[in-house]
Amino acid sequence: SSWQEGIKPRQLKTGHDVELGEAEPFRERFSPSGTKAGDTTMPAAGTGMRVGSEVHELFEGIAWLDEGEIPRMPGSRAGMIVEEALADAKIHRLFEKNTAEVELYREQPVEVIQDGKWLSGIVDRMHLVRGDDGAPRTIIIIDYKTDSIEPEAITEKYASQMSCYRKALAGIFGIGVEKVESLIVSTSNKAVIELS
């Protein structure tokens, strides 16, 4: 006797309509930082965009620096921009580990639903500081900008982007938005601009 003989045929249930819930429209996807390198929706990058992308890549390669340490960079325009930026004490401090409880994230993707829209972005550098209990205490978002414009114009241009990131990360880590600090490293101005 075959093993299949003891198996009863499956009964197909018919006549039952499945009730589906209300259709939910697709969410609009937006990137608060505009386009990043690798975005195929943009035309071929110009020289400025290529240099900006290389600057981001060079900064991404930096974990933590000792006080006064400036890593050797390529001899390209982007390499010079990063070295000159790190020569500024305020910018350099952002790359110095001042507490053991800080976790470093670089080029961190962020995907959240915010105000009914799908926010899709990348945080250039993020420092997550945890308390003694291991719970997130504060977050510092650092974004690199190579725009050759005045600090006031940078503030105006990127305030919305940084606000979106602050709200998103506060929600993800379950802390108040007031505990998320956002900073822009302006390489053209050799300045750290706070947008919290």
N, C-alpha and C positions, 0 to 999 in steps of 0.2 A: 504494500500500500504506500501511496505517495504522501508526503507530509502535507501537501496542499489540500488534501481531501477533507481534513478536519477544520478547515477555515471557512467560515460562513461568508458569503458574498456581502460586500458593503451595501447598505441600503442608502440610496440617494434620497435626500429630503427635497421635495419640490413644493411649490406653492407658497413659499415663505419669501416675501419681499424684504429686503434688508433696508432699514431706514437709515439714511445718511444724515449727518448733521448739516447745518448751514455751511455753505462753501465759504472759505476764508480767502480773500484775494491775496495774491502774492504781495509780499512786502517790498517796498521800494528799498533798494540797497544804496547806501551812500558811504563815501569815504571822507571823513572830516579833514584829512590831510591832502585831499586831492589825489593825484596819482603818485605812485612810488615806482621805483625802478622795476622793470619787469611787467608793467602794465601794458598790455598789447593794444589797448584802446587808444593810445596816444600815438601821434606821428613820431617818426624817428627823432630821437633826442638831439638837441643842439649841443654845442660845446658847453654852455653853462649847465645844462642838465646832466651831461656826462661828468663834469667836474663835481657837481653836487652829489651825484651817485657815488663817485669814488671817495669823496669826503666821508659820506655815510659809511661806506665799507671800511675805511681806515679807522674811524671812531668805533665801529662795531668790533673790530679786532682788539680793542683795548679792554681788559678786564679791570684790574686795579693797578694804580701807580703809587710808588713811594713818593714822598714829598720831594718836589723838584725834579723828579725823573721825567724825562721826555723821550719816548721811544723813537728809535730811528725810523724814519718814514721814507718812502720812495722819493726820488728827485723830481717827481711830477709836480704840476701846479697844486693838485689836491694834497700831496704830501707836505708841501710848504704851508698850505693853509692850515692843516691840522697841527703841524709843529708850532706855527706862530700862535694859534689859538691856545695850545697847551702851555705856552710860555707865560700866559696871563694867569696870575695866581688864583683868581676867582674861578676861572674855567677849570684850572688844574685840580682844585679842591673837589670838584664833582667826581673826579676819577680816583680820589684817595679814599680808602676804606677806613672810616673813623669809628666803626663799631662792629663787633663780631656778629651782632644779630641781623645784619643786613644781607639780603639775598639780591643778587644781580640778575637782571633779565635784559637781554639785548635783542633788538628787532623782534619784539614780542607781538604776535598777532592778537588782535582783539576783535571778537565777533559778539555783538549783543543786539538785542532789540531795545531801541531807545526812542521814546516819543512816537511809537508805532512804526518806526522804520528800522531797517536792518543796518546797523553801523558795522562797517568792516574797515579796520585800519591796522596800522603797525606802529607800536610805540618804540621809538629809537632806543631808549635806555630807561630802565626802571629800577629803582632801589626800593625794596620792600623791607621795612624794619618791623620785626616782631617783638612783642613784649616778653616778659619772663614766662608767661603762660603759653607762649607759642602762637598766640593770636596776632593777626596783623594789627600794628599800632599806627604806622604812618607809611605813606607811599610818596616817592618823589619821581615824577615823570620828567625826563630830559629829552628835548627834541632839538636836533641840529638844523640850523637854517643858514644857507649860504647867500641869501638875497643881499644885494648891495643897496640896501635902503636903511633909513634912519631907524633907531630903536622904537620910536613912537609909531612909525608905519608898520614895523614888525608886530608890535603889540596889537594894533588895529587889525592887521591882516590875519593873525593866527589865534586871536582870543577865542573865537568860536570853536576851532579845532581842539584847543587845549581844554576848553570847558567840556566838550563831548568826552574826551578821554578821562577827565577827572570824574565825571558822573559815572562813566562805564566802569572804571576800576574801583570806585567806591562801592558800587553795586556788586561787582564780582567778589570782592574781598569782605563785604559786609561791614564797612566802616563809614563814618560820616564823610561827606565830600570835603568838609573843612580839614580833614586829616590827609588830603591828597594835595600835594604841592606840585605845581607845574612850572618848569623852567625851560627857557629857550637859550641855547648856546648860539649866539649870532657871531659867525666867524668873521664877517666883514667888519663888524663893530668891535670885535674882541670883547664881548660883553655877555653877561648872564642876565637875562630878562625874566623877571618873575611874573607869571600870569595866573596866580592863584586867586 
